[in-house]
Amino acid sequence: MQFDVGLELPEGEATDRKLAELRQLYEPYVYALATYFRIRIPPWIAGEEWVDNWQVTIWERPAGKKVARERAKGEHF
């Protein structure tokens, strides 16, 4: 499995077992803390692309990917 950031995970049963073993170490604590603080645990992989808060000002409305593309081109105003 190849990720956009260059991370490559080997696929197969051995990898699935190791990931399940690692998840069992921390997931009970994550769920307990989420229950205690009454927060919802977000998905690990985002479903869509977001514009970060620092990419817009208070005078701009978040325009999704368009704002990020304009900033990447160097357009400041």
N, C-alpha and C positions, 0 to 999 in steps of 0.2 A: 504494500500500500504506500503510495507516494503522496506527500502533502505539499501544498504550495510553498511552504517555507524551506523545503529541501530535506525534510525529515523522511526517512524511508523506514518503514516497519516491515519486518518479514511476516508473511502471512502463513497461517497454518495452525494446527491444533496446539502445538507447544507454545506459541505466542499467545493464543487465546487463554490457555491455562495460566500462564505467567501474569497476564494482565488481570485475570480474575483473582488471582492470589494477592496481587498488589492492591486491588480495589477493596478486598475484604479487610485490609489493614486500616484504611481510612474512612470508608463509607459509613460505618456505623456512627462515627464521631461527627461527620458532616451532617447526617440526618438528625442526630440528636441536637446539634447546635441550631440547625434550621428550625426544628420544632420549638426549642427553647426561645429563640429570638423571633419566632413566628414569621419567617421569611421563606420564600419559595426558592428552591435551588434551580438556577437557570440551566439550560442544556449546555453540554460541553462544547458542542460545535454550533456556531451561530447559523441560523437559517438564512440570513440575508446580510448584505454589507451595510454597515452603519458609518455615519459621519461622526467623528469624535467631537467633543465639546470645544476643543481648542481650534477646530477648523472653521468655526463660525463665530461671529461677534453678536453682541446683543441686538444690533440693528439689522442683522440678516435673519431671514427665516431659513431653517435647515432645509435645503433643497435636495437632500439625498446625495447621490453619486455625482451630480452636476457640480456641486460646490467643491468636492474633493478634486475633480478633474480640473476645474478652473484654477484652483490653488496650485496644482501640480504644474500647470503651464506658466506660473509666475505672475498671474494677474492678481493684483492686490486690491484693486478697487472696482 
